[in-house]
């Protein structure tokens, strides 16, 4: 009789555990890492992949998932390589279908521009379907972020810091008010004594003309170009380092400067990955 009671108790315990698991969905918390994306496979895995891996290592109890915001890139990867990546809406639909209840969304965007605004629209439209939804900050948000990025990018380019070289980081640029991020980064670099560092953008201000003017004004003979973007994709390979007449490299060479192109995205810098890890931690 005693053995039967123990067996019945054990069975009830197992059934209760299963029931509780069923009520909670039985799912780990998920960290959805949202990136613009890139069709450059090699760069994607050493940048976006590195950020995701760092976040996973710091959060072993959570599942890390990937989503891209660029449908053009998503379609290209599927058609060209057979690689299927969710857009943000698809990622949320999958999360809901899988019964995930606790979610952190971590964008890898450099700033809170249009892509971030679009992401937040999807988050706000779906947050009622989860027990908890939290969103981490983009790369450059707080003053501490700016200081950390300055330390990271100057350390990553220290070998070029010889007093004769203008070390230039090329951002994307945007019509969004968040474009002020670039001016703030430049101001903080200058305030930190990094007067031989320059910030420019492809599609906004400061422009390549501003970079050329800064190089001339500083009396520099060499310009190093590196993307201020998470990945080294189309802009880095073509707009920055391409051989066409309108590439930054060619424009600067035509102005008489020696030009060195460094085609590595910010995601390849461990200290930058660590900032995203901290943003996930802060979101919690």
Buried (B, 14 or more C-beta within 10 A) or exposed (E): EEEEEEEEEEEEEEEEEEEEEEEEBEBBBBBBBBBBBBBBEEBBBBBBBBBBEBBBEBBEEBBBBBBBBBEEBBEBBEEEEEEEBBBBBBBBEBBBEBEBBBBBBBBBBBBBBEBBEEBBEBBEEBBEEBEEBBBBBBBBBEEEBBEBBBEBBBEBBEEBBEEEBBBBBBBBBBEBEBBEBBEBBBEBBEEBEBEBBBBBBBEBEBBBEBBBEBBEEBEBEBBBBBBBBBBBBBBBBBBBBBEEEEBBBBBBEEEEBEBBBBBBBBBBBEBBBBBBBBBBEEBE
